[in-house]
């Protein structure tokens, strides 16, 4: 299987480690590419995009 088929970028890097979190807005479990901190809200991709575009 090539890097493209397995989701890799083809640049020889290992897959990014993902961390489980709960979205502060919709309360759904999601994964983020950084270690969540208790003092900062975490948003799933959909809620993050919605907030970034100004929709609430």
Buried (B, 14 or more C-beta within 10 A) or exposed (E): EEEEEEEBEEEEEEEEEEEEBEBEBEEEEBEBEEEEEEEEEBBBEEBBEBBEEEEE
